[in-house]
Amino acid sequence: MTAEDTNGPWAFKDPWTITYPRHAVIDDHSAAVLEDAAVELTLLRSPMRLGDRLAELHAVSSLRAQIHAWLPIVVAGARDQGHTWDDIAAQLGVTPAAARRRYRPMARATNHTR
């Protein structure tokens, strides 16, 4: 073994070099977070209806609406940090032109320095 051996017993993943996927991912992690959020929201709004699929539908639909309202704020923040429209579009699963068309006015409205 050499000092450059990355598979040795001392090898570890540097948490500062771990990045996120280039596109949205549907997996067990996001499913667990969404399920927890839906249960919590159902308990907050209609605690006696836990297990009722219509109450769950209400919670999931509310979360979806909240996410749609939050997206322009997050996109504007990403632009403020210097991320490109190409990178933002990849995360949104749309073309860069579509991302610019949809979010540029909101990004400009929240960015007073550019």
Secondary structure, DSSP 8 states (H G I E B T S, - for coil): --TT-TTSTT----TTT----SS---SHHHHHHHHHHHHHHHHHH-GGGTT-HHHHHHHHHHHHHHHHHHHHHHHHHHHHTT--HHHHHHHHTS-HHHHHHHHHHHHHHH-S--
